[in-house]
Amino acid sequence: MQDILLLLHSRLPSGCVDKMYLVGGFIRDTILGYEPSDLDLVVEGGAGEAALQIASLLSGRMFEPDPSRAIYRVVADIARIDLEEAGRDGLRGNLQRRDFTIDALALPLADCLKPDWQRYILDPCKGLDDLRQKTVRAVSPTVMQDDPLRCLRAFRLAGKLDLTIDSGTLNLIREAGQLMVTVAPERIWEELAGILSQDRAAGLLRLMDSETGLLEAIIPEIIPLKGLQQGGFHHEDTWNHSLNVLESLESIVNTPGIAPQISDYLQAGTGGNRTRLIILKLAAILHDIGKPCCQKPKEGGGYSFHGHDRVGKQIAVGISRRLRVSSKEAELLRLLVREHMSPLALYTISSSPSSRALRRLFLRSGQDTIGLLLLALADYMATRRGNPEAINAYREFICRILTAFLTRGEEYIKKTALLNGHEIQELLGLKPSPLVGEALQALADAKFDGLITTREDAVAFLRRWAAHSAGPYREE
């Protein structure tokens, strides 16, 4: 970033440089020791012309993301730069309209390369004091109501920069929470995803929920989880369990030396700048979202939640649509919520599942088997807190399945059918029915187990199989 500043400083006309100020995140991040990713500039007159000059200088392109506010964006290979007109009330007024004091800082571009550049910072809102105290503080009592999305941004900044949100700002967020319904869903999802991308998102969500109620305003489906007792190995209500699952998941994925294949999977993109890990974290807090609809008392005490994975899948689909997440993200969330019990179901049968059982799991989950197994482990860790022996045994089980998937996954999930569904219907005289799918599964299992290798083998196998399985479905 220093090279870009040097280029702007040396190649732009001095009259242009004298009207430009670095603002916001660049100053904040530099003081805190982080590498700034973008530049934000306020220009006292002629922001559009300055943007064109910078675009030409950097061989980039310029456009107006928000023409109503006289904001211009320059996108080049080496940087993204936003330029904004100071406005009628000048630079000071511009800074005082910003969200947080730590962003209401300005540095003349003409002074940014001086060794003592911090002496030239303009600080009308005492943001430098808050930076020293590592505090996120609202510039004024109206900033959250002016743009309720700032409520979420406060938590994202706190997580990203390891800051504390002051109590007065938390009160403002609480008061403005009901206004989140006025914010475009895409903007909400972008900020929520930014929070989930932090290494310690669980702590941020706990604070957000307990101190402001903001999470309920965004995802009201979590409200019935609060106070919902589960019995059995669970010692907390369903909502606190869900947060514990997220906390356990973060402890897993933040472990040093995690396998490169797992790291690559987690960091793969799902839309925008978002990753699979973000959706995996969202699944952690939503995996039991179907339980309130499925709770039934059991004889002798406790509760059952039969079918909560299927009900939860449908609720997760609704949340995805409301937040307008990408189709790829929605599909991943749906799969994780639907299948989150599958690894534990295998474990209850045997700690050494058969190749056929593994293959069926891998076929259902595909490449997202990795995410599913991590979620299942986090769920178990959160449920069995205080029982390290049980956790270690289940961790070993999950690791064995992960190893099988990472080393032989393609072999397990590749297409193996020797006959298609129409051929099976014709061969066996079956009606369209679930039995056709069962026949395909039986055929694939037989080939995987080495029982058949040719179409002729498949025909003979299916005739034997149908004699035992297909009677009720045959054509009259």
SESERO-521160 format. One record per residue (C-alpha): z, x, y. Coordinates in steps of 0.05 Angstrom, whole numbers, plus 5000, padded with zeros to 4 digits. Last residue first. Example, Ala and Ser with C-alpha at 12.3 -4.5 7.8 and 13.67 -1.06 7.14 Angstrom:
<rs>
514352734979;515652464910;
</rs>
This chain:
<rs>
474239893883;473940553920;479541023902;485741093945;491140853897;488641333842;488041983881;493842413859;494342543784;487042473763;485142723831;488043423816;484043503752;477643283786;479443723845;480144343802;473544233767;469944153833;473344753864;471745203804;464445003811;464745143885;467145853869;473646253873;479145833842;486345973819;487146583864;493346313901;489346263966;483945873930;488945393900;492445303967;485845154002;484044633949;490844303953;490344284029;483343974027;485843463976;491843304020;487143194078;482942724036;489342374014;490842194086;485241674081;477841574085;476441244018;475741683958;470141673907;472142353880;465842753894;463642343953;470342373988;471043113972;464143263999;465742884063;472243284072;469043964063;468644384000;470245123988;475845114040;478845794057;478945834133;483146424156;490546294167;493846734114;488947304114;489147334190;496747354188;497247924139;500948474177;503448104238;504747464200;508347794142;512548214191;514347594230;516447234166;520847824147;523647864217;525447124216;529347214150;532847834177;534847434239;537446874195;542047354158;544347684222;545947014254;549946784193;554047424194;554847404270;558346724268;561346634337;555146304365;551645944308;547845424349;545545904404;543346424353;539745884312;535845634372;534046344393;531446494323;527245864322;524446024391;522446724368;519246444305;515245934345;512846454395;510246894339;507146314301;503146184364;497146534333;496345954285;502245474284;500344964231;496345464190;501945984195;507045494168;502445284112;501146004094;508446174094;509845604044;504145844000;506546554001;513246323978;519446314022;524846854011;531046574046;529745944007;529945194018;534545194079;530445764107;523845384104;526944804143;529645314193;522645584204;519844874214;525044604264;521344834327;514844544302;513843954350;517044284410;513044924400;506544564387;507144114448;508844694493;502845094468;498144494478;500844374549;499945104568;492645114544;491244454579;493944744644;500344464673;499643844715;507143754726;506643024707;501843164650;506343704620;512443254626;508842704588;506643184533;513843434528;516142714517;511042634461;513243284428;520443074434;519142444394;516042874339;521643384340;526942844345;524542544279;531442514247;536942634297;543142544254;550142484280;557242694263;562442324223;563542104151;557541654150;552641914201;551741634271;544541594296;541441984354;533841924356;532241734428;537342214457;534642774411;527442784437;528743324490;531243794437;525944334448;525744224523;530044804549;527145294499;520145004507;520245204580;522145904559;516245934510;511745674565;513746244611;513046744554;505946514542;504046784610;502646514680;498246834733;493546234735;492945964665;495646154596;495446914600;497947374545;504547704563;508447414504;503047594453;502348304478;509848394474;509948134403;504248594382;507649174417;514049084376;520349034420;523049714437;528249494487;530848784477;528648334535;525047854488;531247734446;536447684502;531647214538;531246764477;538846754471;539446524544;534045994534;537745744472;544245734511;540745294564;538744814509;545744814480;548444644549;543744054550;545343824479;552843804488;556844394464;560044584397;554044504352;555044714280;555643994258;556443514316;550843354364;554243094427;549942824484;554142954547;548043174586;541743094544;540442414576;539142764643;534043254616;528342744622;529242764698;525043404700;523843574774;529543174805;534143354747;532644094760;534844024832;541843784816;544344274869;550344674844;550444544769;542944484757;540445044801;546045504779;544645384706;537145454719;538146124753;542746374697;537646184644;531946514683;534947204673;528647624662;524747224714;518346874692;521946214687;523146224762;515846354777;513945804728;518345334769;514845564832;507745454805;509844804771;512544514837;506144704874;501844374820;506143754823;504643654898;511243554935;513642864957;517642754894;521543384912;524642994969;530542794925;532843514925;533543575000;541043475004;542443924944;537844464973;541544435040;548244505004;545545114966;543545405033;550545335059;553445644996;549346285002;544046434950;545447104917;540047634908;537248014848;530348074880;526247664831;531847194812;534247044882;527046984906;525446474851;531846094866;530246034940;523045854924;525445244887;528744934948;522945194990;518644674955;522344154998;518044345059;520644105127;526743815091;528544495063;527644845130;531744335170;538544675173;535545325199;533446015175;536045875104;540046435072;538546865011;543647415008;543448144986;548848325036;544448875065;538548385063;542847855097;544548335154;537148515160;535447765165;539447675229;534947105252;531347435311;529948085272;524248495302;523649145263;522249755306;528150175283;525850085211;519650505226;523751155233;518451585199;512951225238;507550905196;509350185213;509550275288;502650025309;503149475256;509049205295;514449015246;516848295236;522647975200;523847235184;523047335109;530247565098;532446995143;529446475096;524345925107;520146105167;519745715232;524146215269;519146765253;513446385286;517746225347;519246965356;511847145348;509346675401;511245955418;504045735420;502346015352;502946705320;496146615287;496346785213;493347335171;493947395095;491948045061;490148134988;489148854967;485049394932;479248994904;478848564966;481247874986;482347715059;485947065074;486046695140;491446215166;489945795227;495045265206;490244675196;485145155166;489645285105;486245715052;481345985104;476546505075;475047245081;471447695032;472448425016;469049085031;475649345058;473249475129;468848855130;474548415107;479148745158;474248595214;473347875192;480847775188;481748055258;476647555284;480346985251;487147225276;484647255348;491147165386;498047455373;496847615300;501847525245;500447945183;502347855110;500748415061;500848354986;504148674924;510049014958;513249564915;520649424911;526149864942;530049324978;527449555045;520249545020;521148854989;523648535054;518648875099;512648685056;515547995040;515847725110;511948015168;507448585188;505448485260;498648515294;496948485369;497249235380;492649365320;487148945351;487249315418;487449965380;480849795345;481649795269;480150435231;486450855237;491950345230;488249915181;486650515137;493650795142;496450115123;491850085064;493850785041;501250595046;500050005000;
</rs>
